Amino acid sequence: MKIGVIGTGTVGQTIAAALADKKHDVLIGTRDPKATMARDAGGPMGGGPFRDWAAAHPAIGLRTIREAASHGELVFFATQGASAVAAVQAAGAALDGKIVVDISNPLDFSKGFPPFLFVGNTDSLGEQMQQAAPKARIVKSLNTVTAALMVNPRALAGGAHTMFVAGNDADAKATVTTFLMEQFGWSDVVDIGGIEAARATESLLLPWTRLYGALKTPLFGFHVVR
């Protein structure tokens, strides 16, 4: 499958590498590919320059956001929350009719750690992205775990934890659910409703960041027991 991954940070790199390993045709999108390749620093979550990662993954190309979105039959948005809506706008009509997996979180670290949410309660990034791309089929998912667990949930408790999907298109949510199960190994995926339910999963980052501070590891997840 042709897949576009928007975002060159840790999450984008992890998603892209996992899918390329499964022989998908992956392009990563960024606002300015030349500037991204020239950057000496790593991302905000650590790591080296993107060009070093790209050199180790030669099968994965780097293009503009619009080009990567055009390439993908399925598109993952793995940008920082503050730039998520702008990235959707940069993709433009390339997202029309496509399933878009939104992994973004509205985290504001301006006052240090733990962060707070810059949108919540009556709105969400998922909803703002859907408004910015009304013809896209946006599904909020994967935003409640660290990048390594997104693509390998069985690394924790044998996979006995829960992932959520939210979106307005039932067929898109079913497709994403199947994809997460077959490609990444998720066994428990719960549909929690329309895109407004992204308010709930984004809000889970408030306890998530507190737990990260207490546990000193990002390798944990939420498990719905029923």
N, C-alpha and C positions, 0 to 999 in steps of 0.2 A: 504494500500500500504506500502511496505517496503521502508523506506527513510533513506539515509545517510546524516548527516550534519557534514561537516568538519569545525572545529573551535569551541572553548569553551568559547569565549567571549560573550559580550552582544548580538551581532547579532545571533550567533549560538544558544545561549540559547533561545532567543526569537522565532526564527524559529522552533527549536525543540519542545519547549513547546506548541506552537500553533498547530503544526501538531499532537503531541501526544494527545492533547485535542480533536482532531477530530478523534481519534482512529487509527491513522496510527502507524505502527511499526517502531519506530525511534531509530537509533543508532547515537551517536556523536563520531566523530573521532578526535584524537589528536596524536601528535608524540609519546608521552610517557605517557600513562594513569596513571601509578603509580606516576610519577612526578607531573602530573596535579592534582591528588587527594591530594598530599602532600603539595601543594603550599598554603601558608598562605595568600598571597596577592590576591586581586581581579584583574580584567583585567584593561587595560589602560583607559577604559571608566567608571571605577568605579565598584561598587558592591563588594560583599564579595567573599571569596574563592569559587572556583568552587565546592568543596565538599559540601558546604552548599546548593548550588542550586541543586546539584545532589540528596542530601538527601530529598529535597522537591519534586523531580520528579523521584520517584523510577522506573517508567515504562520505563525510557529512559536510555539505557545502554551506557557505555563509553568504546570504543575500540581504537585500532590503526587506523590511517588514512586509511590504506589499508583494514582493516576489515570493517570499516564503509562504505567505497566505495563499497566493495564487497556485503555488505548487501543491499544496496539501489537499488531499481528499478529506482529511481530518486535520484540525489545527489545534495545537495546544498553546495557550497564552501563559507564559511563565515569567512575566515581567514583575518588577517591583510594583506594589500597589499604587504608588503615587504616579506612575507613568502608564498604568494599565489602560485607561480610557483613551489617552493620546495614542497609544499603540494601536488600539482598535480603529481609531479615526485614520491613522496612517495606512492601515490595511484597506480601508474603504470598501468598495464594491467587491473586492476579491473574496470577502467573507460571505457574500450573498448565497443563501441556500445551504451553506456548509455547517457541519457540526463543529462547534468550538468548545473545547474544554478549558474552562477558566479556573486557574489555580491561584489567582492573585489574592492577596490579603491587604486590607486597609490599615497597615501598621504605621504608626508615627513614633519614631525614636527621638524626636527633637528634645524630649525631656529625659532622655536616657532609657535605661532598662529597669523594669519591664515597660514596653510601649503601651500606648493607648490606640484606639481606633479613630481614624479621622472621618469615618462615616459609619453609621450604625443605627439600630433601633427602628427608624422609619425609612431606611434606604440601605443599599449595599453596593459594593463594587460590581457584583454580578448584575444587578439591575441597571446600573449606570452603563455597563458594557452592552447590555441588551438594548438599551435606549440608543446608544451610539451606533449600533449595528442592527437595526430592527429586522433585517432580512436574514440575519444569522441565527443559527439554532444553538444558543448558548447553554451549556451545561456546567454548573458549578460543581467541582469535585477535586479531590486530592489535596485540598488546601489545609487539611487538619492533621497532616503528618509531615515529618521531615522528608527531604528529597529521597534519601536512600530507601525509605519504607514505601514511598509512592510506587516504585518499580519492583520492590521485593518485599511485600508484606510478610512473607514467611520467615524473614530474618528476625521477627519478633513474635514470640509465643506461638510459633508454628503457623502464623497467619490468623490467629484467633482474635482479631479486632475488626472494627467496622469502618467502612467507607460510606460516604453519603453522596447522592446525586440530587441536584435541584435544577429545574428548568421548566420552561413552558411547553416544550415539545416532547410528548411522550415517546415517540419513536426515537428521537435523538437520545433521550435518557436510556432507553433500552439498548441502543447501539453502544453507548459509552459503558454501560454496565457489563455487557458481554465483552467488550474490548478489555476492560480492567481485569475481568476474570481470566480471559484466555491469554492475554499478552503479559500481564503483570502478576497474576496469581492471586488476586483478591477472591475470597470465598464468601464474604458477607458484605453486600452492597445494598444500602437502604435508600429508596426513593422517598424524599421528604417533602415533595411538592413542587410548586412553581418556582420561578426564579427569585421571588421574594423570600423564599426559604434560605437563600444565601445569607440573609441577615443572621440566621441562626448559626450556620457553619463558620461564617467569618467571626462571629462573637466567641466561638470556641477558642479562638486564638488568645483571648484574655486568660482563661485558665491554662491554656497550653504554655504560654510564656512563663507563667508563674511556676508551673510544674517543671519546666526546663531549668529554671533557677534553683528549684529545690532538689531535683534529681541529679543535676549536673550532667545530663545526657539528653539528646533529642530523640533517643530510640524508645519511644513509648507511643501509645495510641489510645483511642477511645473504643470501648467494647460495649455494644448494646446487648444486654442480657434479656432474653424473653423466652 
